[in-house]
Amino acid sequence: SQQRRTLIAGNWKMNGGLAANASLLESLQAAPELAASGSTCEVLVCVPVIYLSQCESLLSSSAIAIGAQDVSAHLSGAYTGEISSAMLADFACKYVIVGHSERRAYHHESNELVAQKALQALRSGIFPIVCVGETLEQREAGKTNEVVVTQLRAVMDVLDDGALARIVVAYEPVWAIGTGKTATPEMAQEVHAVLRSVLAERSDFAANRVRILYGGSMKPDNAQELLAMPDIDGGLIGGASLKSADFLSIIKAA
Ligand code: PEP
């Protein structure tokens, strides 16, 4: 939609390294699509936290924003291995993904935990990208809307109206992530519209303002038709964000 700036977010997941990151970011920055003033959409790379510092220095004069892939639900203390939102905020970390389906599945993250992570991020001035999405089994059982609405409501429950307007939502059907299967634009739009109507129950301001990204095998050849839907405000891109040519052509499609 015209009132929401399109966000094209890459999720590198557990990929990359000092050399690979430098070469990927160099190709992205060399592209005319990303010349500091040229891009109309917002472009983001969500990197492994250990590389925040590297990315911050490589992207210091760039139009590309930096994000993290997860954050602790706690403020500080005895949580070995975790990274707090305040630590992320020590770097040029503008966004953080919370509730990615891989974390929900492999780390048993509950809706309530994801909500606390979103809250902590906002308290440090970092915008959470809240991922929601159904499994294939849930879709086939006709439970898609119920699942994604429950996931979103858990986050809405802990945020006041001002905070709610600052989140980003990503609808990522689990069966479409890394599988090459994409929701059709119509299937995705239907869920995005449901999510927006749930936001609207709280406030029209939030509903109009919150960007809802689609994620799940978004590629150069399907990005344009997905991004053309009225309630799809951008993409969360895994595999295709690791190849500069693919990521750039998705940015172009936006
Ligand atoms: C993701 O991990 O958020 C994702 C959408 O991955 P992919 O694009 O590889 O399906």
Residues whose N, C-alpha, C, O or C-beta is under 5 A from the ligand:
A	BS01	PEP	N11 A176 I177 G178 T179 G215 G216 S217 M218 L236 I237 G238 G239 A240
